[in-house]
């Protein structure tokens, strides 16, 4: 009796397979599948009009969602850049802001601090205000803005 070669076992075959391309089907893939389906349909039983229309509607919806996603990404990028420019007007201003600290009892409490904004930067997806003492806060923490020149 001969032994089955380990090279022929399914577990070894799966480990040696190579993955190509992407696991995500895009609109181009969908269109290729639709064209292949139309080219290879049975001439005696062609695709029904309603099936074809439903597939075209699916393709159209997919394309519109892709376009909407790109537009939303561009909008979010624009909003972030606009926020950075708007916050830059706070450079040199005196701000009062709230920061969360822990008191002697171990409880979280809000503490008000006052400092001058030195710079505005974009860090970890947020627009941050760098204070003259080197600390960084978000604009959401600011509760009062004053102009030290006045």
Secondary structure by P-SEA (a helix, b strand, c coil): cccccccccaaaaaaaccccccccccaaaaaaaaaaaaaaccccccccaaaaaaaaaaaaaaaaaaaaaaaaaaaaaaaaaaaaaaacccccbbbbbbbbbbccccbbbbbbbbbbbccccccccccccccccccccccccccccccccc
